[in-house]
């Protein structure tokens, strides 16, 4: 099974986002570095707007992910409610 990942800057803005990603992707492996956090997930990773809003305590536009995004791997499927990474067959 292929792994997808997302790497975000390590700061106070991304802490609740990372918590939301881990909540929605129970097989996530979080690798914390001094300036970034890389999250690997076997198969596919789905980031849900609603879960981030629960953690961050306000409305959240998934486009805000771009502010702290360093890199990612996988094909992106995105709409207003979710951001999914997976390798297309």
KELO-273447 format. One record per residue: residue number from 1; x negated, y negated, z of N, C-alpha, C in turn. Coordinates in pm, 1 decimal. Atoms other than C-alpha are relative to their C-alpha. Layout:
> nr;n_east;n_north;n_up;ca_east;ca_north;ca_up;c_east;c_north;c_up
> NUM;X;Y;Z;X;Y;Z;X;Y;Z $
...
END
This chain:
> nr;n_east;n_north;n_up;ca_east;ca_north;ca_up;c_east;c_north;c_up
> 1;-84.7;117.6;0.0;0.0;0.0;0.0;-89.5;-124.2;0.0 $
> 2;78.0;124.1;9.1;-139.3;-341.0;-97.6;35.5;-92.9;115.1 $
> 3;-19.0;97.7;-107.2;-179.6;-615.9;156.8;8.9;-140.2;-59.4 $
> 4;-7.4;141.6;35.4;-73.9;-977.4;115.0;-47.7;-79.5;120.3 $
> 5;38.4;83.0;-114.1;-200.7;-1263.5;325.7;27.6;-146.5;-26.9 $
> 6;-7.9;145.2;4.7;-160.0;-1629.2;404.6;-99.1;-51.7;103.6 $
> 7;93.1;63.3;-92.9;-422.8;-1850.8;567.3;44.4;-144.4;20.6 $
> 8;-44.0;134.4;-36.3;-317.8;-2165.3;750.6;-104.8;-66.5;87.5 $
> 9;87.7;71.3;-91.1;-514.5;-2435.7;926.5;39.8;33.2;143.2 $
> 10;-27.9;-26.4;-141.2;-544.2;-2369.5;1299.0;19.1;-133.2;70.8 $
> 11;-28.5;123.4;-72.4;-372.9;-2661.0;1470.5;135.1;13.9;70.5 $
> 12;-125.3;-6.5;-76.8;-73.0;-2743.6;1688.3;123.1;10.1;-90.7 $
> 13;-113.2;-6.8;92.3;155.1;-2781.7;1383.4;25.2;141.9;-48.5 $
> 14;-17.2;-134.4;55.3;92.4;-2425.2;1266.2;30.1;105.7;106.2 $
> 15;-23.8;-99.7;-105.7;121.7;-2249.8;1605.7;142.5;57.0;-4.1 $
> 16;-135.1;-58.2;6.4;504.9;-2219.1;1591.0;28.6;69.3;-132.9 $
> 17;-18.7;-64.7;130.8;489.2;-2128.6;1221.4;-59.7;140.2;4.1 $
> 18;65.1;-131.4;-12.5;248.4;-1844.6;1295.2;84.5;91.5;88.1 $
> 19;-88.5;-79.7;-86.9;473.0;-1726.2;1579.6;122.1;49.0;-77.6 $
> 20;-117.2;-37.7;80.5;768.9;-1724.5;1336.8;-35.8;107.2;-102.1 $
> 21;42.8;-100.0;99.0;574.0;-1531.6;1073.0;-16.0;136.0;67.1 $
> 22;20.8;-126.4;-71.5;474.7;-1267.4;1327.7;134.0;59.4;42.6 $
> 23;-133.0;-49.0;-38.7;834.4;-1242.3;1451.5;71.3;66.1;-117.9 $
> 24;-71.1;-53.2;118.2;968.6;-1184.4;1099.2;-74.9;113.0;-69.5 $
> 25;81.6;-102.9;65.1;683.9;-949.9;997.7;-73.2;80.1;107.6 $
> 26;57.3;-71.8;-115.1;621.4;-700.4;1280.9;-130.3;74.4;-29.2 $
> 27;126.4;-68.4;31.1;332.6;-532.0;1095.2;-112.6;-99.2;-28.3 $
> 28;100.3;103.6;26.3;144.8;-862.1;1064.6;-123.2;18.0;88.1 $
> 29;127.8;-2.5;-71.6;-221.9;-865.4;1164.1;-54.7;-142.3;-2.7 $
> 30;42.7;139.8;-10.4;-331.7;-1207.7;1288.4;-148.7;-4.8;31.4 $
> 31;144.1;17.3;-17.5;-698.8;-1301.4;1253.6;-26.5;-148.8;22.0 $
> 32;21.3;140.8;-36.1;-778.7;-1626.9;1437.1;-148.3;-34.8;-13.1 $
> 33;134.2;53.3;19.0;-1089.2;-1817.9;1327.3;-1.9;-141.2;60.3 $
> 34;4.1;134.3;-60.5;-1212.3;-2154.6;1460.6;86.8;-104.3;-71.5 $
> 35;-74.4;103.7;71.5;-1042.3;-2358.1;1185.5;120.0;52.6;-77.2 $
> 36;-112.8;-55.1;75.0;-790.4;-2119.9;1033.5;53.8;125.7;65.2 $
> 37;-62.6;-124.5;-42.8;-553.2;-1835.8;1102.4;42.9;72.5;-126.3 $
> 38;-35.0;-82.4;115.8;-525.1;-1557.6;843.4;92.8;109.3;48.4 $
> 39;-99.4;-101.0;-36.6;-221.2;-1332.2;857.6;12.8;97.4;-115.6 $
> 40;-11.4;-107.6;98.5;-233.1;-1002.3;669.1;124.5;81.5;31.5 $
> 41;-116.8;-87.0;-16.8;77.8;-792.8;611.7;-2.1;105.0;-111.0 $
> 42;-9.7;-103.8;103.1;89.5;-456.7;432.8;133.6;-10.2;-74.2 $
> 43;-123.9;2.1;79.4;342.6;-455.6;147.8;42.4;-139.4;-38.5 $
> 44;-46.6;135.3;29.5;513.0;-792.3;162.1;20.6;-78.6;129.0 $
> 45;-18.7;90.8;-113.0;550.8;-1093.2;389.9;111.7;-97.2;-35.5 $
> 46;-106.1;99.0;19.8;864.5;-1302.9;425.3;-4.1;-100.5;113.6 $
> 47;-1.8;110.2;-96.1;857.4;-1640.1;597.8;138.1;-63.6;-11.9 $
> 48;-137.8;50.1;3.4;1207.1;-1757.2;695.0;9.6;-138.6;63.3 $
> 49;-20.1;136.8;-48.8;1302.3;-2123.6;735.5;69.3;1.0;135.3 $
> 50;-78.5;-3.3;-122.8;1554.1;-2038.9;1007.3;-85.2;39.0;121.0 $
> 51;85.0;-43.4;-111.0;1295.7;-1859.4;1222.2;-99.1;-109.7;38.2 $
> 52;91.2;111.1;-30.4;1049.2;-2147.6;1190.5;75.0;-109.0;75.9 $
> 53;-78.4;103.3;-69.1;1324.9;-2390.0;1291.9;25.6;37.3;145.7 $
> 54;-18.7;-44.3;-138.4;1391.1;-2179.9;1603.7;-124.7;-27.7;83.2 $
> 55;125.9;17.5;-73.4;1023.6;-2202.1;1701.6;-42.4;-146.6;8.8 $
> 56;48.3;137.4;5.4;961.9;-2563.0;1600.1;100.0;-98.8;62.3 $
> 57;-100.5;82.6;-65.9;1289.6;-2702.1;1736.8;52.6;-115.1;-82.7 $
> 58;-53.9;104.8;87.8;1386.3;-2912.0;1434.4;22.6;60.9;-138.0 $
> 59;-17.2;-45.1;137.9;1491.9;-2883.9;1072.4;-137.1;11.1;-65.9 $
> 60;129.6;-23.8;63.7;1211.8;-2750.2;855.9;21.6;31.2;-147.6 $
> 61;-1.6;-24.8;143.9;1161.2;-2762.9;480.1;-120.0;90.1;-30.7 $
> 62;110.7;-93.4;26.3;952.8;-2465.3;362.2;-111.5;-62.1;-84.1 $
> 63;105.7;69.4;74.5;763.4;-2705.3;133.7;-105.8;-57.5;95.2 $
> 64;95.2;50.6;-98.6;599.5;-2831.5;455.1;-114.5;98.8;24.5 $
> 65;108.5;-98.2;-13.7;395.5;-2509.1;455.4;-123.8;-45.0;-76.0 $
> 66;112.2;41.8;86.0;180.6;-2665.0;182.0;-97.1;-92.2;73.2 $
> 67;84.2;96.2;-71.7;47.1;-2926.0;426.9;-115.7;71.5;69.8 $
> 68;101.2;-72.5;-77.4;-143.0;-2666.4;631.6;-47.0;128.9;-66.3 $
> 69;37.5;-121.4;71.7;-185.7;-2394.0;369.3;-142.5;-10.3;-53.2 $
> 70;136.5;-6.2;53.6;-547.0;-2296.7;291.4;-1.0;86.4;-124.9 $
> 71;-5.6;-89.5;114.3;-490.6;-1999.2;63.8;100.3;111.3;27.4 $
> 72;-89.6;-114.8;-15.6;-270.9;-1696.2;4.6;-33.2;101.5;-107.1 $
> 73;11.4;-101.2;104.5;-267.8;-1370.3;-187.8;133.5;69.4;-14.0 $
> 74;-127.8;-61.8;31.1;31.1;-1213.8;-357.5;79.1;-91.7;-90.3 $
> 75;-89.6;78.6;83.9;300.5;-1328.3;-592.0;103.0;-67.0;89.4 $
> 76;-90.3;78.8;-83.2;523.2;-1599.5;-448.9;140.7;1.9;-57.7 $
> 77;-141.6;11.9;32.4;902.2;-1581.6;-452.3;58.2;-91.7;106.5 $
> 78;-36.7;102.5;-96.9;1043.6;-1892.8;-289.1;135.7;-60.0;-32.7 $
> 79;-121.6;80.8;13.4;1379.6;-2057.7;-229.9;9.4;-86.8;125.4 $
> 80;-13.1;92.8;-113.0;1515.5;-2300.5;31.0;-5.3;69.9;135.2 $
> 81;-9.3;-71.4;-126.9;1551.4;-2029.7;296.8;-114.2;96.0;28.8 $
> 82;107.2;-96.8;-23.6;1256.1;-1797.6;247.6;-115.1;-18.3;-98.8 $
> 83;123.7;4.3;78.3;901.7;-1773.5;115.3;-58.8;140.3;12.1 $
> 84;43.1;-139.4;-3.9;798.2;-1420.0;20.1;-125.4;19.6;-83.9 $
> 85;120.5;-42.0;71.8;458.1;-1281.9;-79.7;7.4;149.6;-20.8 $
> 86;6.4;-143.8;29.8;433.5;-943.8;-251.8;-73.3;15.7;-131.7 $
> 87;61.4;-31.5;128.5;248.1;-778.3;-532.6;105.2;64.3;-87.0 $
> 88;-98.9;-55.1;93.1;477.0;-720.6;-826.8;-57.0;123.0;-68.1 $
> 89;43.8;-124.9;64.1;459.9;-370.9;-975.9;-5.8;-15.6;-150.0 $
END
